[in-house]
Amino acid sequence: MSMHLEWDRLNDCVDGRLSAADEADVREHLAECRDCRSAVDALRALGAGTRALPPAIEPPPGLWQDVAATIAAGGARTGKPLSSRPPDSPPVVPVRPGPSRRWLAAAAVVLMALSSGITALVLRRDGVAPVPVVATGTPAVPTPVAAGGTAPVVPASFAATEAAYLDSLAELHAAFVAQRHALAPTTIAVVERSLLTIDAAIAEARAALVADPANQALAELLSTSYRQKVELLRRAAESSET
């Protein structure tokens, strides 16, 4: 199986953030790799999907630095960086909307980007059989352990990272619940729908990683799914109607 491009590299290509030389290399690869072309097409579709979204409230900065520090500490315990992005940078949502867009657009991007279709694309690119996941009803902080059962253990190289994400998500979810009364019903609906989608993506990526612990692309996908949930809850917790 030929090597596929990393998701960060595909995102940068779609966002137009590659140097001329790097873009030429990526385009050369895309000309020969159908799976990576499909990934790029999917990422471009996400950008198109945000254009008709209504404006919402721009969240103030503040909480992400603390969350990033906690997650970075988890990466330090594993001896591996969480990603090629600096730990003090906000998570990257594929295909950023323009500056006039608001966090509701980002939530919708999360809803689409972390659908099972994108997850399935990653699994297909890396030759991993999809793992069926049954969706639950109410969005909540994801925990690796399902009610009444014991979840498989993720690879040791990812365990501390996952624990750091879950700690941060518990704090952010509590903040979101505390601010829920100040959010518009439509905003709450978007957030909760996005949480359900992200939870399903996390569960599917996690199950696939347990089945194929040496697959770095799956580890990156699971980490990205957790980062997207952190970002969604961060913005939801910091936003309220004016």
Secondary structure by P-SEA (a helix, b strand, c coil): ccccccaaaaaaaaaccccaaaaaaaaaaaaccaaaaaaaaaaaaaaaaacccccccccccccaaaaaaaaaaaaaaaccccccccccccccccccccccccaaaaaaaaaaaacaaaaaaaaaaacccbbbbbbbccccccccccccccccccccccaaaaaaaaaaaaaaaaaaaaacccccaaaaaaaaaaaaaaaaaaaaaaaaaaaccccaaaaaaaaaaaaaaaaaaaaaaacccc
